[in-house]
Amino acid sequence: MLKKTITLIEGDGVGPEVTGAARRIIEASGAPVEWEICLAGAKVFKMGDSSGVPEETINSIKRNKVALKGPLETPVGFGEKSANVTIRKLFETYANVRPVREIPGIQTPFSGRHIDMVIVRENVEDLYAGIEYMQTPGVAQGLKIITRKGCEKIARYAFELARAEGRKLVHCATKSNIMKLTEGLLKKTFEEVAKDYPEIEAKHIIIDNCAHQLVIKPEAFDVIVTTNLNGDIISDLASGLVGGLGIAPGSNIGDEVAIFEAVHGSAPDIAGKGIVNPTAVILSSVLMLRHMGLFDYANKIEEALVYTLGETNIKTSDLDPKNPVSTTEFTDEVIKNLGKKAKDWEIRSCKPIKMPVVDKNPDMVKVENRRVVGADIFIESDLDANALGKSLDEISLDSTLSLKMISNRGVQVYPQIADQKPDVVDHWRCRFTLDDVKGCLQDIDLASLMAKIGTAHRWMHVEKLKEFDGHSGFTKAQGEN
Ligand code: NAD
């Protein structure tokens, strides 16, 4: 059989130990694969490449379309970007898929509850877009970017995955009660997409309740689709229910490329000690082999791994601190057990996933009517709310715009609401709206107002207030009418 080439990124910390174990097991299974070993992460940063991902690695992934990746250390602080996030974005691997299933032999407080779910985390948008600014010396801002297109892709992927794996229920977990436009966009899109999958039950759940229910009744979940940051947190939580990071696999799926990796990081505290649990990367390899259509090899490795964990007493120290084996001993045992069948374990039958096709046109949401009804001008000032408000009222006297309100940290502070005196900083959002309620704000009028404001105050950011087809495209401040 012709061998398929996989890009192998060994990664940082425990990465070479766990990917090395997975590689040995895959080779021992007889799977017809060969490896192209590439660099990314800490080693690359140290060589002076601040992207963390060299061109050879990018080209290799592009060519092979499948990669097995060890964890990459993320530099902490300012400057370098995360190599992980760079890889996800470069290849638009928009779905981060994390199966969470109870494995016989791994004792947890939830053993016997038959937890078996998949968390589908949107993988490229949200606060991970990495667009951050210091607005004033003491106020930082990050943009939470959620697109209709991104939501449709991830929602459809979740339903397609449910179909392929014969799952019956998809939860969409968002914080749409608070972030009505951003998180709300996933909820709204999910509800629209759900209509195309009538055989699958679709439910929305608020993310904090989802976290709660995951601990109270984890067996009630089947597929959960969610935004990037929510997904990051709840998938770690969910992995804790079935035995922890040592056994939690994952994949990053895009239209062209799929990258398989454990949920865990480089575990610097145990790196090089020979004690890391390779199960998560072995299970990620099983997902990879299935993705490549090598179902028999995937099943053989999954059976041998579950047999080892369930029927022999051979476990690494995270699962059996009293009587642990080393990473190498564990790997040897899995290899020895290739071909054995695990008790109480059924391989989930799955069909190849039909990848969702979403319009490639970047401007995919068209509207009939749009109107700019005002602008939020953000000002850095040490005046108090009243003094700033009065000054802006005067400055805007002969403008087509009037000051509607000022908010600080999201709460209206001018005009003051009752006797409320919220804690304020030097970052004021000053909302101006058109005097002509049916008009459309002209750039020249906005520019003229900003020029006047600029003579008296320091403004740092402007946001137009838009209406699309009569729907407001902005939210109100806390307390605003
Ligand atoms: P971590 O997952 O590396 O470690 C958390 C804890 O879990 C540690 O105590 C570690 O020893 C333990 N642990 C993790 N995997 C284990 C395994 N397979 N077997 C036994 N114990 C295991 O998380 P962290 O310490 O927050 O992150 C360390 C570094 O990894 C950071 O630089 C972080 O940015 C990076 N990271 C990378 C990825 C990735 O590449 N996908 C994911 C998460 C974190």
Residues whose N, C-alpha, C, O or C-beta is under 5 A from the ligand:
A	BS01	NAD	G70 P71 L72 E73 T74 N84 L245 G246 A262 V263 H264 G265 S266 A267 P268 D269 I270 V276 N277 D318
